[in-house]
Structure formats: C-alpha cells, structure tokens
Amino acid sequence: MWSRRLDALKPALEALDQWRAAWPDDAADPLMQVDEDRLGQVLAELARRLQGNYPFHSPLYAGQMLKPPHPVAWMAHVLASTINPNNHALDGGPPTSEMEKEVVADLARLFGFRTHLGHLTSGGTAANLEALWVARETHPGKAIAFSDQAHYTHARMCAVLGVESVVIPTTADGSWDMSVLKASAHRIGTVVVTLGTTGMGRVEALHELLPFCRQAGLRVHVDAAYGGFYKLLEASGALDAAPWALTGAVDSLVVDPHKHGLQPYGCGCVLFRDPAVGRHYKHDSPYTYFTSDELHLGEISLECSRAGASAAALWATWRLLGGGTDSGLARMLAACRRAALAFAAALEDSGTYAVVDAPDLDIVVYHPRPTGARRLSDLSAASKAVFRKGMQAGPDQLFLSLYQLPASRFAGYGLEADADTVTVLRSVLMKPGHEGYATELAARLVRLLSHVERDALGQG
C-alpha cells in the first residue's frame, strides 16, 4: 500500500523538477553523483534494517505512543525535504513559513484562542520548555506547579530553567489535592494542567483548576501534547466536555501533531493567548532578519533552525483531514476512543483482567486479576510475564507496554504490601484500526495469561 502512494507523489515531484530546471542545479555536480547500483544496495539494506522495528502500523501493536504518519503527511514532508527549507527566518523558507503561520492559526482557533502567538517546535519537550520559560519570565522568582501524574519533562525543564517546582499529589481518581495547591499558592506563578497524561491518558480537571488559579492570580499552562486533538470531540458526547470547553481561556498550551495529528516526528506546537509575551523572545541576529519587515518565526522561538518540511506536512494534513468536528481527523479520534472503551469492557467481561480506571481518552491500564496472588509483587510478576509472552512470535503475539502505579492504589486487594509500586499492563489504542481489533486484543490477552499460568505450573 505504501509503495503505491508514490504514484500520487510523482506528479508533485515532477512539478518541483520543472521549477528547479529554471535554475542551475547543484544536483548535477559530479560530486553529487552516485553509482545507481550502489544506491539501490544501500536502500535495500536500509529497508531490511528497518524491518527490525516493532509493527507500529499494526493494530496488534498496542504498546507505546507510536504510529506511522498519515500518507499525506509523509509525502508532503518528503516533497518539502527535497528543498530543505529552514523556518527560522523568512528567507530560509518563505512558503513553508507562511504555511506554518496558517496552520498554527488553525490550531489556535481550534483551542479557542481569539488572539495568539505561537509556532511549531521539534516536539512537546521543546514546546513545554518555551511555555515554562515564558512562565519564568512573566513571574520571576515564582514556582511552577504540576501534578504527580504530569509528564516528567516539567520537573526536568524546571531544573534546566532554575525554577522551583511544586508537585501536587493526586487521589486515586486523578483529582488534585487542592489543599496542597492552596497552601503553596503564595509561592507559585504558573500551574500546569495536563489534558491527556502520558501514563493513563487522564484529562485533568481544567474546569475546576482554572477558576481557582484566576482567583489566586496564577497563570495556567495546559500540556495537551498527547491528548490535545481530542478537542475536536468536545461537542460529540464521546468524552467529558467540561475541561475542553475552557482551553481558550488558558495562558498557554502545547500540543504534539506528531502524536494524534498524524505527523512524522518531530512536530510540536506551543501557543500563547497573549501575543505580548513575544517581548520575552526579543533578540537580534547579524544575518537572518533582513529580507522582510514581517515577523520571522525565529524571533518568537527559542529553537533556531527548524524543518520547514514539518510545517508543510502539517499544513497538507490539516487541509486534507483536519478542522471540523466531522473532519477525517475527528472521525479517527472517535474511533480510537471507541476502541479504548470496547477494549476495557472486553477485558472486564473476560473475568481474568481488571481495568484500573475507565479510560478518559484512548489509553487503558489493566492487570491480571489477583486470583491466587498473595503479595503485590505477584501482580507485578503476572503483568510482566504476560508482557514478555506477548512479545514472543506465535499466533497470540501482541505488543504491549508496562506501567508502574503506587502500591496504595491496591490497598483494598487484601495482598501483602511487599513493594512500593505495582507493575501493570498498559495499551495505547491510538490507531483507528484498533476499533475493529478491540475484542481480539482482549481475547489474545486472555490466552496469553493462560499460557503464562501453564508455564508457571510446568516450572513448579
């Protein structure tokens, strides 16, 4: 299927060849020439090596947050990469810089920003770094607070920026301990709320946190790197709309198009509601900003060189699939959401697995039921054994991931607390094809556990 997509790409490549023909072409230089047979050998070897990857494209891969980009994205990326524009300054990529501004404006509208300043980044880490840096510059000397289920990048970036971080504990259902936040508010400048945690896919209660933060004079940054595009389903009834309804009122927001936006790595985006934060980026360069009086994207970015091909890929994808609540992207996300609910229900119905929490988005965390277990470590051992068994070649092969939860989450199980954490299984159902495989995935898990139990009896 993927090779057939090249038929659609060929006319566009030919159009660029015609454009290049109007100029002297460095590709004709003898130093750029290679032996065609040798080129074929190297590419064949590359293809062979790439087959060592796990099958991220398959619905049988339900492990980490990995999936191939949409064909329109990789084709647009390839097309733009033949020119290799740099979106730091306008003269490094005039068309792709314009595409970036257009698609960033589209994203700002999606999240409800009436005014905005923003740009694409190399990923969520860089995007969150910029948001936290602006937080530091806006409230110097003040701490940045986030929950204990937030991505580890926030603590790490606070350390890089030399900013105190305050970790707010959460309850078993993911709610913030507001007493800790209130007691610490006097030393906090910015609060980070996560819409789609990378562990369990939880959507934190922005609708509860934002009113308190406004009353306390705190800035609010939303880390929607993973879950952000679920904003498209806000009015669908497929999820709780309350937190999503307030994204346009926050001070900054990060979303990763290279996750649910169907893009190649790396493509992140940072948005600020108040364009005046651009004053913090103010700098000069002796050679980059002279071709135009218009805003150069490098003037509002901590990163310098950034791939124009990423902007072209996202722009093309958004034009083809993005935008409305009934867009192709929205329908794909709805399928992922349905897949997670169906998968969780099938696991519970099996009687052999327990789902830790009902999924907020498309991540399901679960473990074998503790039949015969005496210690918490027995639960961890069973989860790890199923994970390893699934990786083995065979009719029930299945690619999963593992996750650690605090032992306190299992206090009601009546098991000996012989460990501080419990390892459980985790599946990310972020491909629309997962919907048709949800019951099959659960059936394979039941059979894998049966194999594990038989293996344990054999060893006994």
C-alpha angles and dihedrals in degrees: 000000000000094000090052089058087071088076088068092046097050098076091050092050089049090051090054090048088057090051091049091050089069090065136050105270123220089201088076092061111114090234089063095053121102135185107269094216091051090047089054091049093051093048091047090052090048091052090050092050093047090058086072088078122101111257097267089166094060127086085227086071102082099151125094130006094279132127136142118264121256112272092247089056098050093042092051089046092051092046094052092041091064085069095033100209120193115218095202094096129015093245089056092063118351097177097042091045088056090047089052092051091048097049093042087054088051090053092047090054091047091058093044101254109155090191126018150169117204150126143188121275137191090264147314095298093059091041093052091045089058092047092050091045090055087047089055093047092047095048106023114196093018126118127241117230130204136156128266089252094056120112114279090239091081095061090043094049091047087056090049091050094044092240126142113245126208117203113207114207119230133212125240091274092051097257118146119249095243093190090066092046092049093047090052099040094100091067098037125094102174135025120206115213118191121217100193113009114217092230104053102357092246120171107217120222101265089163089062099037100045097061091051092047092050091049090049094046095246126147117235124217119186120211102204094153092130106024103029100106089059083081083087089070096050094112096034099085089234092114142011104291097194099090094040093053091069102049091105091061098057124098098235140000137193126204130174115221088187089071115044093355090076094237133142116253126300114038122122132155135211121197130189121195094211113058089200090080084079087085089076091061095052111137140135134234128199095221117016114064106053106093096074142017089220121102113284112213091227088065091067100038135080088208116076115197111036127174113259086199089070091056091048092051094049092044092052093046093049091049091052104035113005140082120053135061090255096043124126090257092051091051091051091051091048089054091051091050092050090048092055093049093047092047093049091048092049091051092051092045091053091068090218100082134049123209111222096214135352105265119254093200127353105313118100123193117193145144140201111278111262096248106155093001118134102177136037088243088064089063090051092048092051092050092048092048092053090048092052093043091052091055092058119097113257144097092295098045111150132168114223138158134227131234134189124226128184115265089239089074088069099045092119095055095085092230128137108266097228095150138043093226137032122216114223136173123266131193127190109204097190099140119084088225088068090076092070092045101045096105092040091054090052091047091052090051090053091051092045091054090049089053090049093051092048090049090051092051090049091053090048 
